[in-house]
Amino acid sequence: MYWQVLPGYTHDATTVKDLLRVLKDRLGIEQCLMVFDRGMVSVENLQAISAQNLTYVSKESLLARGFSVYDKNLVYREHVDDGKRFVLAFNLQLCLD
């Protein structure tokens, strides 16, 4: 796990490129799953993440994969297999805490 305290009023979306550099150059990380909120989501950031073959999870990416919104932090998707009902839920806030 890696975290960095940034100066106040730093716009989230401007931090991704520097974070990607730290992951690769300083920490030597070539594979990871990035979890972030909507403030980090931009076309430019997602392209930069994909260019390094990294993966990410955000509320928006889960909604695009068929998840539904339960409340402001929780998304879910139902799946039925062999007559059994499964509910896959993801709480983004718990991951960020």
C-alpha positions in Angstrom: 0.0 0.0 0.0 1.3 3.5 -0.9 -0.1 6.9 0.0 1.1 10.4 -0.2 -0.1 13.6 1.5 -0.6 16.4 -1.0 -0.9 20.1 -0.4 -4.4 21.4 0.3 -6.6 22.3 -2.6 -4.7 20.0 -5.0 -7.1 18.9 -7.7 -7.2 15.0 -7.6 -7.1 14.6 -11.4 -3.7 16.4 -11.6 -2.0 13.9 -9.4 -2.3 10.7 -11.4 0.6 11.2 -13.8 3.0 11.8 -10.9 1.6 8.8 -9.0 2.2 6.6 -12.0 5.8 7.8 -12.2 6.3 7.0 -8.5 4.8 3.6 -8.9 7.1 2.7 -11.8 10.3 4.5 -11.2 10.6 4.8 -7.4 8.7 1.7 -6.2 9.3 -0.6 -9.3 5.6 -1.5 -9.4 4.6 -2.9 -12.8 1.2 -4.4 -11.9 -1.4 -3.1 -9.4 -5.0 -2.3 -9.0 -5.7 1.4 -8.4 -8.9 2.3 -6.5 -10.1 5.8 -6.7 -13.1 8.1 -6.6 -14.6 10.2 -9.4 -12.2 13.1 -8.7 -9.4 11.1 -10.3 -11.4 10.1 -13.4 -10.5 11.8 -16.6 -9.9 10.5 -20.1 -6.3 11.6 -19.9 -5.8 9.7 -16.6 -7.5 6.5 -17.7 -5.4 6.5 -20.9 -2.2 7.0 -18.9 -3.1 4.1 -16.5 -4.0 1.9 -19.5 -0.7 2.8 -21.2 1.2 1.3 -18.3 -1.0 -1.8 -18.4 -2.4 -1.1 -14.9 -5.9 -1.7 -13.8 -8.3 0.5 -11.9 -11.7 0.4 -10.1 -13.9 3.4 -9.7 -17.6 3.8 -9.3 -17.9 4.8 -12.9 -16.0 1.8 -14.2 -18.2 -0.5 -12.1 -21.4 1.1 -13.4 -20.1 0.6 -17.0 -19.8 -3.1 -16.2 -23.4 -3.5 -15.2 -23.3 -2.6 -11.5 -26.2 -0.7 -10.0 -26.1 2.0 -7.4 -27.4 1.1 -3.9 -26.4 4.3 -2.1 -23.6 6.9 -2.4 -20.9 4.4 -1.5 -22.2 1.0 -2.5 -22.7 -0.5 -5.9 -23.8 -4.1 -6.6 -24.6 -6.6 -9.3 -26.7 -9.7 -9.1 -25.7 -13.0 -10.7 -27.6 -16.2 -11.0 -25.7 -19.5 -11.4 -27.3 -22.9 -11.4 -30.4 -21.5 -9.7 -28.4 -19.8 -6.9 -28.5 -16.0 -6.6 -25.3 -14.2 -5.8 -24.9 -10.5 -5.1 -21.5 -8.9 -5.6 -21.2 -5.6 -3.7 -18.4 -3.1 -3.8 -18.1 -0.3 -1.2 -15.6 2.2 -2.6 -15.4 4.2 0.6 -14.2 1.2 2.6 -11.4 0.7 0.0 -10.4 4.3 0.3 -10.4 4.2 4.1 
